[in-house]
């Protein structure tokens, strides 16, 4: 009887732990528009990794656009990079959608996907970043966006793998180890 009780406790603990790590919402159901104002269907990227990066044109980390493009060029068969312009950190992304697009193409040859400018934190936080930063929604971890060029890696099944602060270069082994599997 005692063994049965212990087994029941273990099963209950396992089920609770597994339930805590299951996202309550799929990233593929979140709505966001491109920089051009067209809806992006994140479900189009099922089967690929997605690297979300909040970007800014006038930041000390802006040079990472070049490495983001390099990463995209190398792994585009199984990776989509999605740049997410945000003006919440030092007002470093003040431009219009057209100005942002022109800047990225002209200076860095950016060909990966760019979204509309959004808030990644605070009262007007976009649902995408609510999902990326909330364990309750993503099933993995809580975080807060500290600065421009913070990165969030989602696996090919729509699960949050990890996040990386601005100082982590996009071509870092911390990120590429997941893509090289």
N, C-alpha and C positions, 0 to 999 in steps of 0.2 A: 504494500500500500504506500509505504514511504517512497519507494522508487517511482511509482506511478505519479505521486504528487510532485516529485522533483522533475520528472519528465514533462508534466503539464506546465510547470513553472518555466522550464526552459523553452518550450514551444511558445508560450505566451510572450516571453521576453523576445524571442526571435521574431515573432510576428509584429510586435510593437516596433522593434528596431527597423525592420524592413519597411513598415508603413511610414516611419519617420523619414526614410530616405527615398521615398517615392514622390516625384513631383506631383503637385496638385493640379498643375496646368501644363499643357504642352507648349514649348516654345514655338512650335509650328502654328499655333492658333493666334499668336500675337500679331496685331495689325500695325504696320509702320509704312510710311511712304518713302520713295526714293528722293534724292535731291531734286529731281525733275518733277516731283509731285505725283508720280505714279505709284499705285499700291505695290508693295513687295510681298510676295507670297513665300514666307520662310519655308513652307513645306516643299518648295521646289528644290531645297537643298538637303532633303532627307538623303542619307547615304553619304554625305560629305561632312567633314568637320566645318564648323563656322567659328571664325575668330572675330569677335566684336571689339572695336576699338573706338573709344570716344576721342575725337580728333579736334585739332585747332590749328589754324594757319599761322598764328603769331606766338607760338610757344617755343621754349627751349628744346622741346622734344619733337618739333615739327619735322626735323630731319629723318625721323623714323618712317615717314612716308616712303622714302627710298627703300628701306629694308622691308616694309610691308609689301611694296610692289615686287621686290625680289622674292620674298616668301611666296607671294601669290603666283608669280611666274613659274616657280619651281614646283609648287604643289597644287596647282589649280585643278588637276584631275580629281583630287579628293579633298579640296579645301576651298571655301568661299571666305574671303575677308570682307567684312562689312564695316566701313568707316562711318562713325556716327558723330557728326559735328555738334559741338556743344560750346556755349559761350559762358558757362558758369564759373570758370576758373580764370580769374584775372581778366575777364573780357577779351580773351585771346582768339575768339572766333566771331568777330563782329560782322563779317560779310554776309551778303545776300546769297541765296542758293547759286545763282549764276557766278558770282565772284568766287565762291568756294570751289565750284567745279572748274572754272578757268584756272585758278591758282594751282589746284591739284594736278590737272592735266599738263599745264605749261611747265611747272617747276619739278614735278616728280613723275610724270607720265602715268599717273594713276589710272588703271583700267578696272580695278575691283569696284565693287558696289559701294555707293555712298547713299546714306539716308538723309532725310530732312533733318534740319537742326532741331534738337530736342533738349529737354532737361534730363540729366542723368541722376539727379538727387533732389531732395527737397519736396515741397508741397505739390509741385507740378511734374514730379518724376514720371517719365513715360513708362507705360506698362512693360516694355522690353527690359528696362533697367530695374523695375520692380522685381521681375522674374530673375534677372541675373544676380541681384543682390540679396534675395530673400530665400533662405533655406526652406521656409514653409512652401514656397512656390517651386523652387528648382530642385529640392530634394537633396542638395549637396552641402551648401554653406551659405552663411550670411557674410556680407561684405559691405563696404561703402566705397564709393568712388572718391579717391583722394585727389586726383589731378588728371590733366589731359593725358591721353595715350595709355590709360589703364586698359588692360586686355582681358577678355573673357573667352575661354575656349569651350565650345560645345562639341560633343562627339557626333559621330555619324547617325546616332539614334536619338539625338535631341537632348542628351543629358549633359548638364554642366560638368566639365572635368575639373577646371581650375581657373583661377584668375591671377593676373600678374600686374604688379605695379608698373608705373611709367618707366622706371629705370631698367626694366627687363626689355632687352632688344627683341624685336619680332623674330629674328633668326636664331635666338637663343636655343640651346639644347633643351631647356625647360619646356619649350613649346614644340620644337621639331621632333622630340622623342615620341610624341603621340602620333605625329604624322608619318613617321617612318615605320610604323608597324605593318 
